[in-house]
Amino acid sequence: MAAGPLALPAGRRTDYGHDNGNAGTCRHATAYGLTCTQYEAMRDRARDCCELCATPGPETGRGALVIDHFSSKKVSFVRGLLCDRCNALMARHDGTAPWGPSTEHRRDEARTYHLAAFAAPTAEQYARADEVIAERCRALATRFEPRPVREAPPVDPVLQPIADDLLSRLHPDQVARLAVLLLSHLQ
């Protein structure tokens, strides 16, 4: 997580996040309950960079960082500022998307960031969040259970040499057409 003085020189610091909501109301106030002072303090904490990968806000795909938060019916709190990619990583931490080979190695980093939330949640709020995350992960696990692997049929000592010979002589398209033809004769 980023810390220390501003990472971007004053001339490169963009003024985003204010007066971009309905009727001149800042989105950070209406969507996340942050005052402008709190929002600026969060930007200062992040040094105007993604708090996980340190990409400067102006260099992200949208040209600005997003307010990352944990949200459920039981508990909600603001964690910090992230680029879109790292925000998607936190969806995996939160149990709303599955971990994959390209993200699995970042589990501890995501957890550390979660526990250093800008809003400074109480121990009770963190416990509620952990309950929600565990519930979501259980639900994801059932949705993405690996399918059972079908066992290969036993090798037929009479047909195997014939199949090997056909495979060596026919083009893959011809093999596919032959399979369709053989299956149509079985029906």
N, C-alpha and C positions, 0 to 999 in steps of 0.2 A: 504494500500500500504506500502511496506517495505521502511524503511529509516534507516540511521545511518551507523555504521561501517560494514565491511564485516561480514556476518553471518557465513561463513564457514572459518575455520582455513586455513592458507595458504597451508598447506599440503593436504587439501581436495579439494581445488579449482582446478577444471579441466581446461585444456587449450583447449577449444573448440571454434569454430567460426572463426578461422583464417586459411587461405590457404586451404580451403576445397571446393573451387570452381574450375572452369575451368582454367587450366594453372597457378595454384598457386594464383589465384585471390580470395580474401575473398568473400564469399557469401554475407556478410552484405554490402559489397561495391557494388557488381554488382546488387543485387536484391533490396536493400533498400537505396542505396546512402550514407551509413554511412562510415566514415573513421574508421580506426582501433582505433584511439583515442576516437572517439564518441562511438564506440561499447563498448570499455572498460569502458567508463564513464557510459554507460547504465547498464553494468554488475555490476558496483560498486553501482549505485543507487538501483538496485534490490537486492544487497547483495548476488548475485548468487542464489537467490531463486525466485520462482514464485511470481510476484508482487501482486497476488490476494490471493493465499492460503498459501504462504510461504514455499512450498515444495522445498527443495534444488535441484538444477539442476541435480546432480548425482543420486538423488533418484526418478526422474521421469521415466516414462516408456521407454523413448528413451535415458535416461542418460544425457540429456541436455535440456535446455530451448529453446523455439522457439521465434523468433522475431515476436511480434504481431504488426499488422499495420491495419489501416483503408485504404481501397482502393476502388475507383470508378473512373469513367471517369471524374468526376468533381473535385475530391480532393483525395490526398493520403498523409498519414503521419505515422510515426513509433510511436507506443504508449509505447512499453516496452518489457519485457521478461516474458513469461508465460509458464506454463506446458501445455501439450496437452489438458487436461480437461478444464482448464480455458480459453484456446484459443477457444475451442468449445463454452464456455459460451459467449465469446465476439461475436461469430457468431450470437447468439441470439440477443445481443444488437444491432448489425449492421443490423439486419433485414434479414439475409440470412438463418436463421433457426428459427423455432417457439419456443417460450418459452413453458415450460412444468411444471408440478407440482414439479419436482425435481430441477428446476432452477429459477422459478418465484421469489422466495424469495431473489435472488441475483441481481435483476434489479438495485437497487440503488448503490450497490457495483460496478457493471459493469460500470454504468454511471460515477461514481466518478473517477474510473480508466481511463476511456476514456478522461475525462476532464483534467487529469494530464499527458497527453501524453508527452513522452520524447522529441519529436521533437518540442514541444512548438508551436503548430499551432496558427495562428492568429484568431481573433474573426470571421473574414470572412471565414476562412477555417472551423472552427467549425460549422458556420451557414450552409455552403454548405454540410458538413457531416450530419448535422441534417436533411436537406432536403432529402438527399439520403436515410437516415435511415427511414424517414417517408414514402417515396415512396415504399421502400422495404417492410415495415410493412403492408402497404395497400395491396400490391400485395400478401403477405403471407396470409393476412386475407381472401382474396377471394379464395385462394387455399385450405385453411383449414377451410372453413365455416362448422359449424355443419350441418349435414343432418337433415332434418325435421323428427321428430318422428312420425311414423305411429300410428294412433289411433287404439286401439284394437276394433275389431268388437263387436257389441252389443252381450250380452249374450243371447243365445237362450234357453228359459226355458225348452224346450223339449229335446234338444240335450245335454245340460250341465250335467245333471245327468248321461247320458249314457257315456259321455266323462270321467267324474270323476271315474265312475266304471271301465272303461277300463284302465285308468291310474293307478288305484290301483292294478289291476290284472296282467298287462303286464310289461315285462321288457322294459327298454328304447329302446333297439334294436328292439323289437317287435313293439313298438309304431311307430318307424321310418318306418319299413317295411309296417305297416298298412297304414300309411300316403301316402307312395308311391303307394301302391295298390289302395287306394281311389282316388288319383289324376289321376292315369292311367285310371280309369273308367270314369272320367269326360271328358277325351279328345276324 
